[in-house]
Amino acid sequence: MCMHALVAGGALTPEGEWKSPKRGFLFPVRALSTSLSRQVHRGVE
């Protein structure tokens, strides 16, 4: 199985402006990888 995911380096505000994170990525990479892993395992079962 091959899995690809994009981790945003920012987000759009309601006004349509790009908002960059203060540092690193918009979301904690470790938390996203744990969440994605759970979702993949549920989909495989």
C-alpha positions in Angstrom: 0.0 0.0 0.0 1.2 3.5 -0.8 -0.1 6.6 1.1 0.4 10.2 0.2 -0.6 13.2 2.3 -0.2 16.9 2.2 0.6 18.8 5.4 -0.3 22.4 4.9 2.3 25.1 5.7 -0.6 27.5 6.4 -4.3 28.1 5.7 -6.7 30.5 4.1 -8.5 33.0 6.4 -12.2 33.6 5.9 -11.2 36.7 4.0 -9.1 34.6 1.6 -5.7 35.6 2.8 -2.9 33.1 3.3 -1.9 32.7 7.0 1.5 31.1 7.6 2.1 29.2 10.9 4.4 30.9 13.4 6.9 28.0 12.9 7.0 24.6 11.2 3.7 23.4 9.9 0.2 24.5 10.6 -0.6 21.3 12.6 1.8 19.2 14.8 3.3 16.5 12.5 3.3 13.9 15.2 -0.4 14.3 15.9 -1.3 14.2 12.2 0.8 11.1 11.6 -1.0 9.3 14.5 -4.4 10.4 13.3 -3.6 9.4 9.7 -2.3 6.0 10.8 -5.5 5.3 12.7 -7.7 6.2 9.7 -5.6 4.0 7.4 -5.9 1.0 9.8 -9.7 1.5 10.1 -10.0 1.6 6.3 -7.9 -1.6 5.9 -10.0 -3.6 8.4 
